[in-house]
Amino acid sequence: MAETRTLWTEMRKMYEEKAQDIVMDVLNSERFLKAVQVVLTTSEEFRKVVTKGVELAMSNLELPTGQDFLRLYQRMDQFDDLLFDIRASIHDLSTARHQKLERTLERILTRLDALEGRATPAPEADNPTPAARRPVGRPRKTPV
């Protein structure tokens, strides 16, 4: 049995040496190097053609690019600023109108007091001042 193993081991070594010689001859041959060079050149050209085709297909699909998303973000930011300005203007107009209405109401109450004073003088306790008769309003909410 030991002889069989030795014979088998010798055959395997001989096969490995022969296979190594064949591989080295193939790798060192001029024909193999030219064939590898042709394959690599062809694959590079193929890669370029495929890349160009993919780029063309993607551009025809009209998918948004990173630049498109950036422009959209900038546009939405501009709209947000504009909306903030509009809200501030509405608040300013509302405040100004409220103040104008208060002044008008004050003038009306003053005139009413003057008219009331001419018609019938009332005792001091029954005749409240215009400020005391003014309705108390709710606190004004500011827009967000």
Residue pairs with C-beta under 8 A, 6 or more apart in sequence:
26 32
64 72
87 143
87 144
88 143
90 143
91 142
91 143
95 140
98 140
105 134
106 130
106 134
109 130
109 133
109 134
110 130
112 130
113 129
113 130
116 122
116 127
117 127
